[in-house]
Amino acid sequence: AWMRKILVVDDNLDYLELLASVLGKYFEVYEATGVKDALRVLGDKEKGIETICSDYNMRDGTGLDLLEKVRQEGITIPFLLMSGDDDHVLKQKARLYGGDFCCKTDCDFIEKIKVLCSNSSGSCQLIK
């Protein structure tokens, strides 16, 4: 089956591994450990990343910084900002840049990512 390509960004390597292994059931997963690393992966057009799922707090910047940079570069793919706490201000800021927000502790966290991907364009079916 054809799988959508998702970029997961987190500087907590344990969490990154965990998330990548869970998402690997549904997506072709690429990993990045921070803002610069993510921009490098996105810059490689051959990879053709279709969705970004990024942590908020990272050592070389925030997920919001990444979202801003990505949008400034004209990359309009779905972007999910994750944070350990459910922060309304973050939610609003993410929306401002056409991103979505979800809390890492949400029980339907993985479902949210799958739905986000399926909404991004007509060509993507949700992988059951």
N, C-alpha and C positions, 0 to 999 in steps of 0.2 A: 504494500500500500504506500501511496505517496504521502510523505509526512511534511508538515510545515516546519520551517526552520525557526527556532526560537533562540534568542540570546539571553542567557541568564547572567546577571551581574551582581556579585556580592563579594565583599572582601573577607567575609567569614568563610573560610575554605570548607569547613565541615558542613555548614549549611548549604553552601554551593554544591558540594558533592551530593548531599541528600536530595536537594531540589532537582538537580540534574538527573539523578537516577529515577526519581518519581516521574518527572516530565518525559524522560526517555521512552516511556511506554507509549506516549502519544505524539511526541515530536522528535525531530532531529535537533539535538541540543548542542549549542555552542556556549562556551563559558568565558566569562571575563571577570577579572578581580578588582575592577575599579573603572572610573570614568575614562581615563586615557586608554586603558586596555579595551574597553567597550568600543570606543571611537575607532580604534585600530581594526577591530574585527568588522565593524560596520563599514569601514572604508574599503574592505576587500569585497568588491562587488560580486566576485565569483561565488562567494558564500551565499549571497542572496537572502540575508536574514529577513524574516517576515513579521516577527513580533519581538518586542523587547520586554523583559521582566527584570526590573532592577530594584535592588535594595535602596533605602534612602540614605542611611548613614554609612559613608565609606571613607577610607583614609585620604583619598585624593579628591574629595568633593562629594556632593550629594547626588542622589538619583534625580533630583530636580534640576541640578546643573546639567546632568546628562540629557535629560528631556529637553531642556532649553537648547542645548547645542545641537541635538539631533534635529529639532524643528527648524533651527536657523539654517541648517544644511539642506533643508527641504525634504527631509525624510519623514514621511507621513504615516509610517506603519504603526500599528497599535503599540501602546507603551503602558505597561503596568508598573506603577510605583508601589513598592512594598515597604512596610514599616512595622516595627515591633509594637507600636501603639497606634490606636485608632485616632488619628489626628484630623480634625475637621478643616483646619487651616491648610494642611498638606493636601487634603482632598480637593479643596477649592483651587489651590495653586496648580495641582496636576491637571485639573479640568481646563484651566486657563490655557494650557499648552496642548490641549487635546489628548491628555493622558488619563488613565484610570488609576484609582488608588485602591489598595486593599491591605488589610491587616494580616500579618504573617500568622496570627493566631486564629484566623477564621477557619472554621471547619470545612467550608466549601471553597477554600483557597484554590485548589487545583481545578475545580469546576469553573471558577471565575476565569482562570487563564484559558481554559478550553473554549468558553463562551466568547471571550475577547477575541480569540483567533478566528472563531467562526463568523463573527460579526464584521470582520475587517474587509471582506470582499465577497462577492457572490460566488467566487470560485472555490471557497474553502468549505468543505463539509466537516462537521465535527466528527472526530475519530472516536468511535465507540469503544 
